[in-house]
Amino acid sequence: MEHSTIKETTADRWFNGMNYLVLTVFLLLVLYPLVYIVSASFSEPSAVLSGKVWLYPVNPTLEGYMAVFQHKLIWSSFRNSIFYTVAGMILNVAMTVAAAYPLSRKDLYGKNVVMFLFVFTTMFSGGLIPSYLLVKGLGMLNTVWAIILPGAMGVFHVIIARTYFKTTIPDELLEAAQLDGCNDFRFVLKIVIPLSGPIIAVIALYSAVGYWNQYFNALIYLKDQELFPLQLILRDILVQNEVDSSMLTDLKEEAKREGVRELLKYSLIVISSLPMLAVYPFVQKYFIQGVMIGSLKG
């Protein structure tokens, strides 16, 4: 059996060539800052300050990473960020599924009103001061709950999960389960959740990245440094240039205070980004599938 092939015209070749060129330029624009940060984190402080680092590390050294891990708050903040991320992700996924699945059911009375109230909150909010007063009134100031609960459910997550459930879980499956005596809670736990791996992976990744990168809530609601997340320590180093003088013990002979600041900046950026970069490849296939299905108009 012969297969017909479509001959590529000159215009097609030019079009494809321009696409490749534009995409390559965008790739370089996005990739270069990342390469520079990694190279600078491994370079000698004086080389970074003098602008000698362009692409490859200059006089490679691990002093920046050694200085990072000598910071008195690095380990506690890293541990806090992991706890906030895992706990917040689990709570976010649970609340999103609990809200999205009922809204995907045709027999839920008043679901349009509830959905309108959800969407309304994306356009209007009380603002920073009412939010602070609410957290204070609930007694959550300077506690882990001030970081976890305010972001426990996202309307965007509910929308894509609701659309996924509507397009993936057929009504016939629910009817068959009900004929066998399965109630709604058991149906969600035994059937809906096992069939919703892609969308759960998407929600988990979105929420995990959000919790891992957040620092603003910690800046407002936390006073105890032992509760600070890693990103808040990163902010202190990047914005306020706070460096503990105890970290200079092993670097006095090789770098000045300004050099240590530069090393800490780039090294901590790399360290704070690695966990999410390491997790993404494991959920990539579910992420793409879940986003494509969940983005369909429901």
Secondary structure in CASP SS format (residue, H / E / C, confidence):
PFRMAT SS
TARGET T0000
AUTHOR 0000-0000-0000
METHOD secondary structure of the structure
MODEL  1
M C 1.00
E C 1.00
H C 1.00
S C 1.00
T C 1.00
I C 1.00
K C 1.00
E C 1.00
T C 1.00
T H 1.00
A H 1.00
D H 1.00
R H 1.00
W H 1.00
F H 1.00
N H 1.00
G H 1.00
M H 1.00
N H 1.00
Y H 1.00
L H 1.00
V H 1.00
L H 1.00
T H 1.00
V H 1.00
F H 1.00
L H 1.00
L H 1.00
L H 1.00
V H 1.00
L H 1.00
Y H 1.00
P H 1.00
L H 1.00
V H 1.00
Y H 1.00
I H 1.00
V H 1.00
S H 1.00
A H 1.00
S H 1.00
F C 1.00
S C 1.00
E C 1.00
P H 1.00
S H 1.00
A H 1.00
V H 1.00
L H 1.00
S C 1.00
G C 1.00
K C 1.00
V C 1.00
W C 1.00
L C 1.00
Y C 1.00
P C 1.00
V C 1.00
N C 1.00
P C 1.00
T C 1.00
L C 1.00
E H 1.00
G H 1.00
Y H 1.00
M H 1.00
A H 1.00
V H 1.00
F H 1.00
Q H 1.00
H C 1.00
K C 1.00
L C 1.00
I H 1.00
W H 1.00
S H 1.00
S H 1.00
F H 1.00
R H 1.00
N H 1.00
S H 1.00
I H 1.00
F H 1.00
Y H 1.00
T H 1.00
V H 1.00
A H 1.00
G H 1.00
M H 1.00
I H 1.00
L H 1.00
N H 1.00
V H 1.00
A H 1.00
M H 1.00
T H 1.00
V H 1.00
A H 1.00
A H 1.00
A H 1.00
Y H 1.00
P H 1.00
L H 1.00
S H 1.00
R C 1.00
K C 1.00
D C 1.00
L C 1.00
Y C 1.00
G C 1.00
K H 1.00
N H 1.00
V H 1.00
V H 1.00
M H 1.00
F H 1.00
L H 1.00
F H 1.00
V H 1.00
F H 1.00
T H 1.00
T H 1.00
M H 1.00
F C 1.00
S C 1.00
G C 1.00
G C 1.00
L H 1.00
I H 1.00
P H 1.00
S H 1.00
Y H 1.00
L H 1.00
L H 1.00
V H 1.00
K H 1.00
G H 1.00
L C 1.00
G C 1.00
M C 1.00
L C 1.00
N C 1.00
T C 1.00
V C 1.00
W H 1.00
A H 1.00
I H 1.00
I H 1.00
L H 1.00
P H 1.00
G H 1.00
A C 1.00
M C 1.00
G C 1.00
V H 1.00
F H 1.00
H H 1.00
V H 1.00
I H 1.00
I H 1.00
A H 1.00
R H 1.00
T H 1.00
Y H 1.00
F H 1.00
K H 1.00
T H 1.00
T H 1.00
I C 1.00
P C 1.00
D H 1.00
E H 1.00
L H 1.00
L H 1.00
E H 1.00
A H 1.00
A H 1.00
Q H 1.00
L H 1.00
D C 1.00
G C 1.00
C C 1.00
N C 1.00
D H 1.00
F H 1.00
R H 1.00
F H 1.00
V H 1.00
L H 1.00
K H 1.00
I H 1.00
V H 1.00
I C 1.00
P H 1.00
L H 1.00
S H 1.00
G H 1.00
P H 1.00
I H 1.00
I H 1.00
A H 1.00
V H 1.00
I H 1.00
A H 1.00
L H 1.00
Y H 1.00
S H 1.00
A H 1.00
V H 1.00
G H 1.00
Y H 1.00
W H 1.00
N H 1.00
Q C 1.00
Y C 1.00
F H 1.00
N H 1.00
A H 1.00
L H 1.00
I H 1.00
Y H 1.00
L C 1.00
K C 1.00
D C 1.00
Q H 1.00
E H 1.00
L H 1.00
F C 1.00
P C 1.00
L H 1.00
Q H 1.00
L H 1.00
I H 1.00
L H 1.00
R H 1.00
D H 1.00
I H 1.00
L H 1.00
V H 1.00
Q C 1.00
N C 1.00
E C 1.00
V C 1.00
D C 1.00
S H 1.00
S H 1.00
M H 1.00
L H 1.00
T C 1.00
D C 1.00
L C 1.00
K C 1.00
E C 1.00
E C 1.00
A C 1.00
K C 1.00
R H 1.00
E H 1.00
G H 1.00
V H 1.00
R H 1.00
E H 1.00
L H 1.00
L H 1.00
K H 1.00
Y H 1.00
S H 1.00
L H 1.00
I H 1.00
V H 1.00
I H 1.00
S H 1.00
S H 1.00
L H 1.00
P H 1.00
M H 1.00
L H 1.00
A H 1.00
V H 1.00
Y H 1.00
P H 1.00
F H 1.00
V H 1.00
Q H 1.00
K H 1.00
Y H 1.00
F H 1.00
I H 1.00
Q H 1.00
G H 1.00
V H 1.00
M H 1.00
I H 1.00
G H 1.00
S C 1.00
L C 1.00
K C 1.00
G C 1.00
END
